[in-house]
């Protein structure tokens, strides 16, 4: 499904910068039909009551979906940008690592729709998210 064969090292160079780098999000698996990334549940991603912040789960979901869309297109010509995301937070997490598994629901010429499921270390479902990405001509940067 991927535009080319990506290594975890290449994908983690993308995750190492900006917000994903700050939150320590890392890709852990690339399969023919999924991209999987993990995020440690540290003080950086908790809300004031000591549990994983829902916004941090959404950051994980949108990040893994955005990178997955990037991996599906010729990035010299096309850019994948977020169009819409939703999330249902199923259960709280207070420690450990959460893992987001991103699989396609629709891969079109101008949109990609992703199903992202986030699980805790006990493989309990924490959050489900649907992300829609718009595929646009890559903007020319000044």
Order of alpha helices (4+ residues) and beta strands (2+ residues): alpha-alpha-beta-beta-alpha-beta-beta-beta-beta
